[in-house]
Structure formats: C-alpha cells, structure tokens
Amino acid sequence: MQNNALIPLVAQGQMLSWLWQGALGAMTEKLGDTRWEVDLAEGRLSFVNRADDMRRIDTGIDLVASIAPGPRSTLWGWGHPQGRPNGVAALIRDSGHPGLDVAEFPFPADVTDADDYITQTSHEIGVASVVARGRGPYYSAPMGGGSRAVFALEVPGLAAPTVADLMSTFIPMMSSTPPLDARTALWFAATRLGWTFAWTQPEFAAASLSDATGSAAFRFDTQGRVTGVETDLARAHTNAAA
C-alpha cells in the first residue's frame, strides 16, 4: 500500500475491482490490437482498434484523481479544474475514512521511485473508486511526463461479473495478488453484485454465495484468509483448496 488512508477501501474492494477489471479486459480483448484515446471536454475515453476506427468502445468517464511527478502530489477530482465537484472522487472523500478530505496530498517523503509510486497509487485509487460507487471498472491512464489520471468508467453493454467469473479468476488472484482481507473482499463483491450470500459458521468462519451461474463455499481462518473453497458451477464442477 502506498497511501494508508486508502487501506480500508482497498481491503473492501479488491475482489470487486478485480472482477470488473476482468470484465473490461475481456470486452476490449475482442477488439484486437487497440489504442486508447480520451476527450475530457466530451467526457469520453475510447478503446479503438488500431487498424479500424469503427471498431471501438466509447465509455463515459469521471476523473477520480491525477498523480504527477512534477509537484509530487495527487489531486482528487473534486479539487481538479477538469473534475466534478460531486463525482466519484467526492464519494471517496465522503466515505468517512480519515485522511481522504484533502484536495491535494504530497508523495510520502521516502518515495524514491516516483514511477512505481504513481502506478501503484493510481490502482489503489481505482479500487477505492469501485468501492465508492459499488461497481466498476476504472482506467489508469498515462498522461505524459510520468503523470497518470484515474477515471471511473461507464461502459455501455458491460455485463456484471458472475460467480463463474469469480471462480475462474480466484485462484490466480490468490496466487499473484492476495487480498488484504479476503473475507471482507468476498462479502463486499457478493453483496454489491447482487449474489445470494450467507455466513454459514459462527465468527464468520465460513460463507456461501451463489447466482445463476453456480455457487461457492469458502472457509476462513481467524485472520480472514481463505483456507478452502468448494464450487458447483453450471458450466464446470471444481473442488480446490486455497
């Protein structure tokens, strides 16, 4: 984590964000080799096939934050000249977590690799944006000179992730980017996506979730880490241990 103030939101939203980013990736992959372009005046970010401009996905955008190496600071969208005073960034500000109500905050003094800090912070802010509005996805866009802008996206036709989607990405995620709090992240994803969810053992030691694509049962240790999972999916049947 690069910004301690974002930890509660990132812990909540890692699984939900992972799922929405995966849905966006699957949609843009169908375009083939793509480039992206942004028009802040029109409030649009587009993914466009490099060989055919007619093959494109146009999304609505909300500037969540910009992160720049020059001033070594992050500027929230609600304090940005091209942001919205009542947009997604304002939802993050008003989430009740301390430290998120300052329009511009500096890089920590001990940051030596600005590029790495900017990249990591942009994705942490992206996850926070998913939590703030209860859905995703977001896009971390390089803006030149080492700066990045984080946009919350409205993507026409993007289907909500399913339990089957969760289980196809769960093991890779746990191996490469384990959630800060898997138990909270699973609960948050399931409830925001409208899946059926229930705690099945005392002390939140186990839970089940389901939708039309299948079901999954999880077991947790006292630290909220996943110790086992069993799934029953419409397209496949899997038993795995995390």
Backbone as numpy.savetxt, mean C-alpha at the origin, in Angstrom:
# Nx Ny Nz CAx CAy CAz Cx Cy Cz
11.90 0.82 8.90 11.07 2.03 8.90 11.94 3.29 8.90
11.55 4.26 8.07 12.29 5.51 8.00 11.66 6.60 8.86
10.35 6.54 9.06 9.63 7.57 9.82 8.81 6.90 10.91
9.22 7.07 12.14 8.55 6.38 13.24 7.07 6.76 13.36
6.72 7.97 12.95 5.32 8.40 13.05 4.41 7.57 12.15
4.98 6.96 11.11 4.18 6.18 10.18 4.02 4.72 10.60
4.75 4.28 11.62 4.75 2.86 11.99 3.34 2.30 12.21
2.47 2.96 13.00 1.13 2.37 13.23 0.35 2.18 11.94
0.43 3.14 11.01 -0.31 3.02 9.77 0.29 1.95 8.86
1.60 1.90 8.79 2.25 0.88 7.97 1.95 -0.51 8.50
1.98 -0.68 9.82 1.68 -1.98 10.41 0.27 -2.44 10.06
-0.67 -1.51 10.05 -2.05 -1.83 9.67 -2.17 -2.21 8.20
-1.50 -1.45 7.36 -1.81 -1.50 5.94 -0.91 -2.32 5.05
0.11 -2.98 5.60 1.05 -3.67 4.72 0.38 -4.73 3.84
-0.52 -5.52 4.40 -1.14 -6.58 3.62 -2.12 -6.01 2.58
-2.94 -5.05 3.01 -3.90 -4.45 2.10 -3.18 -3.74 0.95
-2.13 -3.02 1.28 -1.37 -2.33 0.26 -0.72 -3.32 -0.71
-0.14 -4.38 -0.17 0.49 -5.41 -1.01 -0.53 -5.95 -2.01
-1.74 -6.20 -1.57 -2.78 -6.75 -2.44 -3.20 -5.76 -3.53
-3.42 -4.50 -3.16 -3.82 -3.52 -4.16 -2.70 -3.23 -5.15
-1.44 -3.19 -4.67 -0.32 -2.99 -5.59 -0.20 -4.16 -6.55
-0.47 -5.38 -6.05 -0.45 -6.55 -6.92 -1.53 -6.49 -7.97
-2.72 -6.00 -7.60 -3.81 -5.86 -8.56 -3.45 -4.86 -9.65
-2.84 -3.74 -9.24 -2.42 -2.75 -10.22 -1.35 -3.32 -11.14
-0.39 -4.05 -10.56 0.68 -4.64 -11.36 0.14 -5.62 -12.39
-0.83 -6.42 -11.99 -1.42 -7.38 -12.92 -2.15 -6.66 -14.06
-2.80 -5.54 -13.74 -3.52 -4.80 -14.77 -2.55 -4.15 -15.76
-1.50 -3.51 -15.25 -0.56 -2.82 -16.14 0.29 -3.82 -16.93
0.52 -5.00 -16.38 1.32 -6.01 -17.08 0.66 -6.40 -18.41
-0.66 -6.34 -18.46 -1.37 -6.70 -19.69 -1.12 -5.70 -20.82
-0.62 -4.52 -20.47 -0.31 -3.52 -21.49 0.98 -3.83 -22.22
1.80 -4.71 -21.67 3.12 -4.97 -22.24 4.12 -3.95 -21.73
5.09 -3.63 -22.56 6.14 -2.67 -22.19 5.53 -1.28 -22.07
5.59 -0.69 -20.88 4.88 0.57 -20.64 5.80 1.67 -20.15
5.33 2.88 -20.35 5.90 4.07 -19.70 4.78 4.71 -18.90
5.14 5.65 -18.03 4.11 6.37 -17.29 4.27 7.85 -17.56
3.17 8.55 -17.45 3.18 10.00 -17.62 2.17 10.60 -16.65
2.45 11.81 -16.20 1.57 12.45 -15.23 1.24 13.86 -15.68
0.00 14.26 -15.45 -0.46 15.62 -15.73 -1.14 16.13 -14.46
-0.40 16.94 -13.70 -0.93 17.41 -12.42 -2.12 18.35 -12.63
-2.07 19.12 -13.70 -3.18 20.06 -13.95 -4.48 19.31 -14.19
-4.40 18.19 -14.91 -5.60 17.39 -15.20 -5.89 16.38 -14.10
-4.95 16.20 -13.17 -5.13 15.21 -12.11 -5.15 13.80 -12.66
-4.16 13.49 -13.52 -4.15 12.20 -14.20 -2.75 11.63 -14.25
-2.63 10.34 -13.98 -1.41 9.58 -14.20 -1.78 8.41 -15.10
-0.99 8.20 -16.15 -1.32 7.19 -17.14 -0.17 6.19 -17.31
-0.56 4.94 -17.52 0.38 3.89 -17.91 0.11 3.62 -19.39
1.14 3.78 -20.22 0.94 3.78 -21.67 1.90 2.79 -22.33
1.37 1.98 -23.23 2.22 1.07 -24.01 3.19 1.90 -24.84
4.46 1.52 -24.81 5.48 2.32 -25.48 5.31 2.36 -27.00
4.72 1.34 -27.56 4.59 1.27 -29.02 3.22 1.73 -29.51
2.26 1.87 -28.59 0.89 2.20 -29.01 0.22 3.03 -27.92
0.14 4.34 -28.17 -0.43 5.26 -27.17 -1.90 4.98 -26.89
-2.56 4.26 -27.78 -3.96 3.96 -27.56 -4.16 2.86 -26.51
-3.13 2.10 -26.26 -3.18 1.08 -25.22 -2.69 1.73 -23.93
-3.60 2.09 -23.05 -3.24 2.88 -21.89 -4.25 2.66 -20.77
-3.82 2.99 -19.57 -4.69 3.04 -18.40 -4.55 4.43 -17.81
-5.62 5.20 -17.80 -5.62 6.54 -17.22 -6.22 6.47 -15.82
-5.49 6.99 -14.87 -5.96 6.95 -13.48 -6.11 8.37 -12.93
-7.04 8.53 -12.02 -7.15 9.77 -11.27 -6.13 9.77 -10.14
-5.61 10.93 -9.79 -4.56 11.00 -8.78 -4.88 12.02 -7.69
-4.28 11.78 -6.56 -4.31 12.69 -5.42 -2.88 12.72 -4.88
-2.23 13.87 -4.92 -0.86 13.99 -4.44 -0.83 13.83 -2.92
-0.18 12.77 -2.46 -0.10 12.50 -1.02 1.09 13.22 -0.41
2.24 13.18 -1.08 3.44 13.83 -0.55 4.49 13.92 -1.63
5.42 14.84 -1.45 6.62 14.91 -2.29 7.83 14.86 -1.37
8.87 14.17 -1.83 10.08 13.98 -1.03 11.26 14.42 -1.88
12.04 15.37 -1.40 13.08 15.98 -2.22 14.43 15.98 -1.51
15.51 15.67 -2.26 16.84 15.65 -1.65 17.43 17.04 -1.47
16.96 18.04 -2.26 17.51 19.39 -2.14 17.28 19.97 -0.76
16.01 20.19 -0.41 15.72 20.66 0.95 15.81 19.56 2.00
16.02 18.30 1.55 16.05 17.14 2.46 14.81 17.14 3.36
13.66 17.13 2.68 12.41 17.17 3.44 11.30 16.48 2.67
10.24 16.15 3.42 9.01 15.60 2.87 7.90 16.62 3.09
7.15 16.89 2.02 6.06 17.86 2.09 4.75 17.13 1.83
3.84 17.17 2.81 2.55 16.50 2.65 1.69 17.23 1.62
0.81 16.48 0.97 -0.05 17.05 -0.06 -0.90 18.20 0.43
-1.37 18.14 1.69 -2.24 19.22 2.17 -1.49 20.53 2.35
-0.14 20.49 2.34 0.65 21.70 2.43 1.37 22.03 1.14
1.08 21.27 0.08 1.77 21.42 -1.21 0.94 22.30 -2.13
1.59 23.19 -2.91 0.83 24.06 -3.83 -0.01 23.28 -4.84
0.42 22.05 -5.18 -0.33 21.26 -6.16 -1.12 20.12 -5.52
-1.20 20.15 -4.19 -1.96 19.14 -3.48 -3.36 19.62 -3.13
-4.12 18.73 -2.50 -5.49 19.06 -2.10 -5.53 19.26 -0.58
-6.07 20.38 -0.10 -6.11 20.61 1.34 -6.93 19.57 2.10
-7.88 18.92 1.42 -8.74 17.92 2.08 -8.61 16.55 1.41
-7.45 16.28 0.84 -7.24 15.02 0.14 -6.77 13.90 1.05
-6.17 12.89 0.44 -5.73 11.71 1.20 -4.68 12.08 2.24
-3.80 13.02 1.91 -2.78 13.43 2.88 -3.43 13.99 4.15
-4.54 14.72 3.97 -5.25 15.26 5.14 -5.86 14.14 5.97
-6.29 13.05 5.31 -6.81 11.89 6.06 -5.71 11.28 6.92
-4.49 11.22 6.39 -3.36 10.72 7.17 -3.10 11.65 8.35
-3.09 12.94 8.07 -2.87 13.93 9.13 -3.89 13.79 10.25
-5.13 13.54 9.89 -6.23 13.51 10.85 -6.48 12.12 11.42
-5.56 11.17 11.18 -5.75 9.80 11.64 -5.58 9.65 13.15
-5.06 10.68 13.80 -4.93 10.64 15.26 -3.57 10.18 15.75
-2.67 9.83 14.83 -1.34 9.39 15.23 -0.42 10.60 15.34
0.34 10.71 16.43 1.19 11.89 16.63 2.31 11.97 15.59
2.71 13.19 15.31 3.84 13.41 14.41 3.49 13.53 12.95
2.19 13.48 12.61 1.80 13.53 11.21 1.08 14.82 10.85
1.13 15.80 11.74 0.38 17.03 11.53 1.27 18.22 11.19
2.53 17.97 10.80 3.44 19.03 10.37 3.54 18.95 8.85
3.29 20.06 8.17 3.21 20.04 6.71 4.51 19.58 6.06
5.64 19.98 6.58 6.93 19.62 6.01 7.86 19.16 7.12
8.44 17.98 6.95 9.36 17.50 7.97 10.69 17.09 7.35
11.80 17.37 8.04 13.13 17.13 7.48 13.53 15.66 7.54
14.50 15.30 6.71 15.10 13.99 6.81 15.75 13.87 8.19
15.79 12.68 8.76 16.55 12.49 9.99 18.01 12.88 9.78
18.63 13.39 10.82 20.00 13.89 10.70 20.99 12.80 10.31
20.68 11.55 10.64 21.64 10.47 10.38 21.47 9.84 8.99
20.61 10.39 8.14 20.43 9.83 6.79 21.65 10.17 5.95
22.34 9.14 5.45 23.51 9.34 4.59 23.21 8.98 3.14
22.28 8.06 2.92 21.90 7.65 1.56 20.52 8.24 1.27
20.51 9.43 0.67 19.25 10.13 0.43 18.35 9.35 -0.53
18.93 8.73 -1.55 18.12 8.00 -2.52 17.36 6.85 -1.85
18.06 6.10 -1.00 17.42 4.98 -0.32 16.34 5.49 0.63
16.63 6.56 1.35 15.66 7.12 2.27 14.41 7.57 1.53
14.60 8.26 0.41 13.46 8.78 -0.35 12.60 7.64 -0.87
13.24 6.60 -1.41 12.49 5.47 -1.95 11.70 4.77 -0.86
12.35 4.45 0.26 11.66 3.76 1.33 10.54 4.59 1.92
10.81 5.87 2.14 9.79 6.74 2.72 8.60 6.88 1.79
8.85 6.92 0.49 7.73 7.05 -0.46 6.80 5.86 -0.35
7.35 4.66 -0.18 6.48 3.49 -0.09 5.78 3.41 1.28
6.44 3.87 2.33 5.78 3.92 3.63 4.61 4.90 3.59
4.80 6.03 2.95 3.71 7.00 2.80 2.61 6.41 1.92
3.00 5.66 0.89 2.01 5.00 0.05 1.14 4.04 0.84
1.75 3.23 1.70 0.99 2.32 2.54 0.06 3.10 3.47
0.57 4.18 4.04 -0.26 5.01 4.92 -1.47 5.57 4.17
-1.28 5.89 2.88 -2.40 6.41 2.09 -3.46 5.34 1.88
-3.04 4.09 1.72 -4.00 2.99 1.57 -4.82 2.83 2.85
-4.16 2.94 3.99 -4.86 2.84 5.27 -5.84 4.00 5.43
-5.39 5.19 5.11 -6.22 6.38 5.35 -7.53 6.34 4.58
-7.51 5.80 3.37 -8.75 5.75 2.60 -9.35 4.36 2.53
-8.67 3.37 3.14 -9.20 2.02 3.23 -9.07 1.20 1.97
-8.31 1.70 1.00 -8.15 1.00 -0.27 -6.94 1.57 -0.98
-6.65 1.05 -2.14 -5.48 1.49 -2.90 -5.82 1.52 -4.37
-4.79 1.56 -5.18 -3.36 1.51 -4.90 -2.74 2.91 -4.86
-1.41 2.93 -4.83 -0.68 4.19 -4.89 0.44 4.03 -5.92
1.09 5.13 -6.24 2.24 5.08 -7.14 3.31 6.02 -6.64
4.55 5.50 -6.53 5.70 6.30 -6.15 6.43 6.69 -7.43
6.36 7.97 -7.79 6.82 8.43 -9.09 8.11 9.25 -8.97
9.18 8.84 -9.66 10.38 9.68 -9.70 10.10 10.95 -10.49
10.44 12.09 -9.92 10.08 13.37 -10.54 11.28 14.17 -11.03
12.47 13.56 -11.05 13.65 14.26 -11.51 14.45 14.84 -10.36
15.76 14.85 -10.52 16.63 15.41 -9.49 16.66 14.61 -8.21
16.20 13.36 -8.28 16.19 12.50 -7.09 14.92 12.61 -6.27
14.00 13.49 -6.65 12.75 13.66 -5.91 11.74 12.57 -6.29
10.81 12.34 -5.40 9.69 11.44 -5.67 8.40 12.07 -5.20
7.33 11.74 -5.93 5.98 12.13 -5.51 5.18 10.86 -5.30
4.37 10.85 -4.26 3.51 9.71 -3.97 2.08 10.10 -4.30
1.44 9.32 -5.17 0.07 9.59 -5.59 -0.85 8.45 -5.15
-1.99 8.79 -4.59 -3.07 7.82 -4.42 -3.81 7.76 -5.74
-4.10 6.55 -6.21 -4.68 6.38 -7.54 -6.14 5.94 -7.47
-6.92 6.42 -8.42 -8.26 5.91 -8.69 -8.18 5.23 -10.06
-8.29 3.91 -10.09 -8.06 3.16 -11.32 -9.37 2.56 -11.81
-9.95 3.08 -12.87 -11.21 2.53 -13.39 -11.06 1.05 -13.73
-12.03 0.26 -13.30 -12.05 -1.15 -13.66 -11.14 -2.05 -12.85
-10.45 -1.50 -11.86 -9.54 -2.34 -11.06 -10.36 -3.11 -10.03
-10.36 -4.44 -10.15 -11.15 -5.28 -9.26 -10.49 -5.38 -7.89
-11.32 -5.45 -6.84 -10.80 -5.60 -5.48 -10.13 -6.96 -5.32
-9.03 -7.02 -4.56 -8.35 -8.29 -4.32 -9.25 -9.27 -3.57
-8.95 -10.56 -3.76 -9.73 -11.64 -3.17 -8.87 -12.48 -2.24
-9.52 -13.41 -1.54 -8.78 -14.34 -0.69 -7.82 -15.18 -1.54
-8.26 -15.57 -2.73 -7.36 -16.32 -3.62 -6.13 -15.48 -3.97
-6.31 -14.18 -4.19 -5.17 -13.30 -4.45 -4.25 -13.24 -3.24
-4.85 -13.14 -2.06 -4.05 -13.12 -0.84 -3.17 -14.35 -0.74
-3.74 -15.51 -0.95 -2.98 -16.73 -0.74 -1.93 -16.96 -1.83
-2.14 -16.39 -3.00 -1.12 -16.54 -4.05 0.10 -15.67 -3.78
-0.07 -14.64 -2.94 1.04 -13.74 -2.65 1.53 -13.83 -1.20
0.80 -14.57 -0.36 1.09 -14.55 1.07 2.47 -15.12 1.39
2.76 -16.31 0.90 4.04 -16.94 1.21 5.22 -16.12 0.68
5.16 -15.64 -0.59 6.26 -14.78 -1.05 6.44 -13.53 -0.19
5.31 -12.93 0.23 5.42 -11.74 1.06 6.08 -12.05 2.40
5.65 -13.14 3.03 6.20 -13.50 4.33 7.70 -13.81 4.23
8.12 -14.27 3.07 9.53 -14.60 2.88 10.38 -13.38 2.57
9.81 -12.44 1.77 10.61 -11.30 1.31 10.40 -10.04 2.13
9.15 -9.78 2.51 8.83 -8.55 3.25 7.84 -8.86 4.35
8.28 -9.50 5.43 7.33 -9.86 6.49 6.67 -8.62 7.09
5.36 -8.67 7.31 4.67 -7.52 7.91 5.20 -7.23 9.32
5.10 -5.96 9.71 5.47 -5.59 11.08 4.58 -6.31 12.08
3.31 -6.49 11.72 2.32 -7.15 12.59 1.34 -7.89 11.68
1.66 -9.16 11.38 0.86 -9.92 10.42 -0.59 -10.05 10.87
-0.81 -10.24 12.15 -2.18 -10.41 12.66 -3.02 -9.17 12.39
-2.49 -8.00 12.72 -3.22 -6.75 12.47 -3.39 -6.51 10.98
-2.35 -6.79 10.21 -2.40 -6.53 8.78 -3.44 -7.41 8.08
-3.56 -8.68 8.50 -4.56 -9.57 7.92 -5.97 -9.12 8.31
-6.15 -8.78 9.58 -7.47 -8.30 10.03 -7.87 -7.05 9.25
-6.96 -6.11 9.11 -7.28 -4.85 8.43 -7.62 -5.10 6.97
-6.83 -5.93 6.29 -7.10 -6.21 4.88 -8.47 -6.87 4.71
-8.75 -7.88 5.53 -10.01 -8.62 5.40 -11.21 -7.72 5.64
-11.16 -6.89 6.67 -12.30 -6.05 6.99 -12.49 -4.94 5.96
-11.41 -4.38 5.44 -11.56 -3.31 4.44 -11.99 -3.85 3.09
-11.69 -5.09 2.80 -12.09 -5.68 1.52 -13.45 -6.35 1.58
-14.08 -6.34 2.75 -15.42 -6.90 2.88 -15.47 -8.41 2.96
-14.33 -9.05 3.28 -14.34 -10.49 3.45 -15.00 -10.84 4.78
-15.47 -12.07 4.89 -15.93 -12.58 6.18 -14.71 -12.86 7.04
-14.72 -12.35 8.28 -13.55 -12.50 9.16 -14.03 -12.80 10.57
-13.33 -13.72 11.24 -13.68 -14.04 12.64 -12.44 -14.52 13.38
-12.31 -14.06 14.63 -11.30 -14.63 15.52 -11.83 -15.97 16.03
-11.02 -17.01 15.98 -11.51 -18.36 16.28 -10.90 -18.97 17.53
-9.97 -18.27 18.18 -9.40 -18.74 19.44 -9.24 -17.54 20.38
-9.22 -17.79 21.70 -9.02 -16.69 22.64 -7.69 -15.99 22.41
-7.62 -14.76 22.89 -6.39 -13.96 22.81 -5.93 -13.74 21.38
-6.87 -13.77 20.44 -6.56 -13.52 19.03 -5.48 -14.46 18.50
-5.52 -15.70 18.96 -4.50 -16.69 18.58 -4.78 -17.34 17.24
-5.98 -17.18 16.70 -6.31 -17.77 15.41 -7.47 -17.00 14.80
-7.54 -17.02 13.47 -8.61 -16.32 12.76 -8.92 -17.04 11.46
-10.14 -16.83 10.99 -10.53 -17.37 9.69 -11.08 -16.23 8.84
-10.90 -16.34 7.53 -11.43 -15.35 6.62 -11.86 -16.05 5.34
-12.81 -15.46 4.66 -13.31 -16.10 3.44 -14.02 -15.09 2.55
-14.11 -15.44 1.27 -14.96 -14.75 0.31 -15.37 -15.77 -0.74
-15.87 -15.31 -1.86 -16.38 -16.24 -2.87 -15.28 -17.11 -3.49
-14.02 -16.68 -3.36 -12.93 -17.45 -3.98 -12.35 -18.50 -3.07
-12.71 -18.51 -1.80 -12.19 -19.52 -0.89 -12.06 -19.01 0.53
-11.38 -19.80 1.36 -11.23 -19.46 2.77 -9.81 -19.77 3.23
-9.44 -19.17 4.35 -8.12 -19.42 4.95 -8.24 -19.31 6.45
-7.46 -20.15 7.15 -7.41 -20.11 8.62 -5.96 -19.88 9.03
-5.75 -18.92 9.93 -4.41 -18.55 10.35 -4.24 -18.79 11.85
-3.05 -19.17 12.25 -2.67 -19.26 13.66 -1.54 -18.28 13.92
-1.57 -17.67 15.12 -0.60 -16.64 15.47 0.07 -16.96 16.80
1.33 -16.50 16.96 1.96 -16.59 18.27 1.60 -15.33 19.06
2.18 -15.19 20.27 1.82 -14.07 21.14 2.31 -12.73 20.60
3.23 -12.76 19.63 3.74 -11.54 19.03 2.97 -11.15 17.76
1.93 -11.91 17.43 1.14 -11.62 16.25 1.73 -12.15 14.96
2.74 -13.01 15.07 3.35 -13.60 13.88 2.58 -14.85 13.46
2.51 -15.10 12.17 1.80 -16.26 11.65 2.63 -17.51 11.90
2.01 -18.51 12.53 2.69 -19.78 12.77 2.15 -20.90 11.89
1.01 -20.69 11.25 0.47 -21.70 10.37 -0.73 -21.18 9.62
-0.98 -21.75 8.45 -2.13 -21.34 7.64 -2.65 -22.53 6.86
-3.96 -22.64 6.79 -4.62 -23.66 5.99 -5.61 -22.96 5.07
-5.64 -23.37 3.81 -6.52 -22.72 2.85 -7.40 -23.73 2.13
-8.53 -23.24 1.67 -9.45 -24.03 0.86 -9.99 -23.08 -0.20
-9.40 -23.14 -1.38 -9.74 -22.19 -2.43 -10.56 -22.85 -3.52
-11.35 -22.01 -4.19 -12.21 -22.53 -5.25 -11.41 -23.08 -6.42
-10.22 -22.45 -6.66 -9.43 -22.86 -7.82 -8.33 -23.84 -7.46
-8.01 -23.95 -6.17 -6.93 -24.85 -5.75 -7.08 -25.13 -4.28
-6.49 -26.24 -3.82 -6.51 -26.61 -2.41 -5.08 -26.71 -1.93
-4.79 -25.92 -0.86 -3.41 -25.84 -0.40 -3.36 -25.89 1.10
-2.35 -26.57 1.64 -2.02 -26.50 3.06 -0.56 -26.08 3.15
-0.29 -25.06 3.94 1.09 -24.59 4.04 1.36 -24.14 5.44
2.62 -24.21 5.83 3.06 -23.68 7.12 3.95 -22.48 6.88
3.68 -21.40 7.59 4.48 -20.20 7.41 5.69 -20.26 8.32
